[in-house]
Amino acid sequence: MNGGVEWNGPTYLPVTNAVYVNAIEWCTTIKVGPVAKLEGKDGLPWTGSSELKHPFGVQDSAWAGYLTALDADDGSVRWQFKAPTPLVAGVTATKGGLIFTADLKGTVYGFDAKNGAILYRYEAGQPVGGGVISYEAGGRQFVAVAAGMHAPGTWKLESEPARLLVFALSR
């Protein structure tokens, strides 16, 4: 239920002709009720689960995230990075050949778009599940990351108030 590609879309980098996408690996066990007894309830999510207290199943304790670089012409995997926690943050490419994203542990990553080498790592101290953007101001390029995600029900995360981290890229 919580695996695969989530709400933040992929990014495309013309210079590499590659699409970069974040994904989640998190196994869930769902006990499906007998077909004759499956019935949705108004105001509640419905997945066919026989357990109303766990409509999305019971997640195991192991999870991971993946950033995958895909060839835009044929879909083949060029490289893949496995993070220790899900990657639900935005993924952003820069014209200079960098890819930025972050994980639910709060690690912000900067990758070489061609080979996936980690060129930058920053511990934000809070989970990241939102935007990662790049912009220019005053002739300099910046990357901004929204850190802080309070999601005790779905992701089992507690967070301090959110903050915006801004990193200046060197020239």
C-alpha positions as CSV (number, residue, x, y, z in Angstrom):
1,M,0.0,0.0,0.0
2,N,2.9,2.4,0.7
3,G,5.4,1.2,-1.8
4,G,6.3,2.3,-5.3
5,V,6.4,5.8,-6.6
6,E,4.5,8.4,-4.5
7,W,3.2,12.0,-5.0
8,N,6.4,13.8,-5.9
9,G,7.0,13.3,-9.6
10,P,10.3,12.5,-11.5
11,T,12.7,14.9,-13.1
12,Y,14.2,14.9,-16.5
13,L,17.7,16.1,-17.5
14,P,18.2,16.8,-21.2
15,V,22.0,16.7,-21.0
16,T,21.9,13.0,-19.9
17,N,18.6,12.2,-21.6
18,A,17.6,10.5,-18.3
19,V,14.6,10.5,-16.0
20,Y,15.2,10.4,-12.3
21,V,12.5,9.0,-10.0
22,N,12.2,8.3,-6.3
23,A,10.5,5.2,-4.9
24,I,9.6,3.4,-1.7
25,E,10.1,-0.2,-0.7
26,W,7.9,-1.0,2.3
27,C,6.2,-4.3,2.6
28,T,2.7,-4.4,4.0
29,T,0.6,-7.4,5.0
30,I,-3.1,-7.0,4.3
31,K,-5.6,-9.7,5.3
32,V,-8.4,-9.5,2.7
33,G,-11.9,-10.3,4.0
34,P,-14.2,-12.8,2.4
35,V,-15.7,-11.4,-0.8
36,A,-19.3,-11.8,0.5
37,K,-18.5,-9.6,3.5
38,L,-16.4,-6.9,1.9
39,E,-18.2,-3.6,2.2
40,G,-17.0,0.0,2.4
41,K,-17.9,2.3,5.2
42,D,-18.7,5.9,4.7
43,G,-15.9,8.2,5.7
44,L,-13.3,5.4,6.0
45,P,-10.6,4.3,3.5
46,W,-11.5,1.0,1.9
47,T,-8.9,-1.4,0.6
48,G,-10.6,-4.7,1.0
49,S,-8.9,-5.3,4.3
50,S,-10.8,-7.4,6.9
51,E,-9.3,-5.3,9.7
52,L,-11.0,-1.9,10.2
53,K,-8.1,-0.8,12.5
54,H,-5.6,-1.5,9.8
55,P,-7.3,-0.6,6.5
56,F,-3.9,-0.2,4.8
57,G,-2.5,-3.4,6.4
58,V,0.4,-3.8,8.8
59,Q,3.7,-2.5,7.7
60,D,6.8,-4.4,8.5
61,S,9.7,-2.6,10.2
62,A,12.0,-2.7,7.2
63,W,11.8,0.0,4.6
64,A,14.0,1.7,2.1
65,G,14.0,4.2,-0.7
66,Y,15.4,4.2,-4.2
67,L,16.5,6.9,-6.6
68,T,16.6,5.4,-10.1
69,A,18.1,7.0,-13.2
70,L,16.3,5.7,-16.3
71,D,17.3,6.1,-20.0
72,A,14.5,8.3,-21.4
73,D,14.5,6.5,-24.8
74,D,14.3,2.9,-23.7
75,G,13.6,2.9,-20.0
76,S,16.7,0.9,-19.0
77,V,18.2,1.5,-15.6
78,R,21.4,3.5,-15.8
79,W,22.1,3.6,-12.1
80,Q,20.2,3.2,-8.8
81,F,20.8,4.4,-5.2
82,K,19.3,2.7,-2.2
83,A,18.6,4.9,0.8
84,P,18.0,3.6,4.3
85,T,14.5,5.1,4.4
86,P,11.8,5.9,1.8
87,L,12.4,8.7,-0.7
88,V,9.2,10.7,-0.9
89,A,10.7,14.1,-1.3
90,G,10.9,15.9,-4.6
91,V,13.7,15.0,-6.9
92,T,15.3,17.9,-8.8
93,A,17.9,18.0,-11.7
94,T,20.1,21.0,-12.3
95,K,21.5,22.1,-15.7
96,G,25.0,21.5,-14.2
97,G,24.4,17.8,-14.0
98,L,23.4,17.4,-10.4
99,I,20.4,15.6,-8.9
100,F,19.0,16.5,-5.5
101,T,16.6,14.7,-3.2
102,A,16.2,13.7,0.5
103,D,15.0,10.8,2.6
104,L,12.7,10.4,5.6
105,K,15.7,10.1,7.9
106,G,16.4,13.7,6.9
107,T,19.5,13.2,4.7
108,V,19.7,15.6,1.8
109,Y,21.6,14.1,-1.1
110,G,23.3,15.6,-4.2
111,F,24.3,13.1,-6.9
112,D,26.3,13.2,-10.1
113,A,23.5,12.7,-12.7
114,K,25.8,10.6,-15.0
115,N,26.9,7.9,-12.6
116,G,25.0,8.3,-9.3
117,A,28.0,9.2,-7.2
118,I,27.1,11.0,-4.0
119,L,28.7,14.4,-4.2
120,Y,26.9,16.1,-1.3
121,R,25.2,14.9,1.9
122,Y,23.6,17.0,4.6
123,E,21.9,15.8,7.7
124,A,18.8,18.0,8.1
125,G,17.8,16.4,11.4
126,Q,14.1,16.2,10.3
127,P,12.3,14.0,7.8
128,V,12.0,15.3,4.3
129,G,8.9,14.5,2.3
130,G,8.2,17.7,0.4
131,G,9.7,20.0,-2.2
132,V,13.3,20.1,-3.3
133,I,13.7,23.0,-5.8
134,S,16.5,24.8,-7.6
135,Y,16.5,28.5,-8.5
136,E,18.7,31.4,-9.4
137,A,19.1,34.7,-7.5
138,G,21.7,37.4,-7.9
139,G,23.5,35.3,-10.5
140,R,23.9,32.3,-8.1
141,Q,22.2,29.0,-8.1
142,F,20.5,27.7,-4.9
143,V,18.7,24.5,-3.9
144,A,15.9,24.7,-1.3
145,V,14.6,21.8,0.7
146,A,11.5,21.7,2.9
147,A,12.5,19.7,6.0
148,G,10.0,18.6,8.6
149,M,7.2,16.1,8.2
150,H,4.8,15.2,10.9
151,A,3.0,12.0,9.9
152,P,2.5,9.7,12.9
153,G,-0.2,7.6,11.3
154,T,1.2,6.8,7.9
155,W,4.9,7.2,8.1
156,K,5.3,6.8,11.9
157,L,7.1,10.2,12.0
158,E,7.2,12.9,14.5
159,S,8.8,16.2,13.5
160,E,9.7,19.6,14.9
161,P,8.2,22.6,13.1
162,A,9.1,22.6,9.4
163,R,12.0,24.7,8.2
164,L,13.3,25.7,4.8
165,L,17.0,24.8,4.1
166,V,18.7,26.7,1.3
167,F,22.1,25.7,-0.1
168,A,24.2,27.8,-2.4
169,L,25.9,25.9,-5.2
170,S,29.5,26.8,-5.8
171,R,30.5,28.3,-9.1
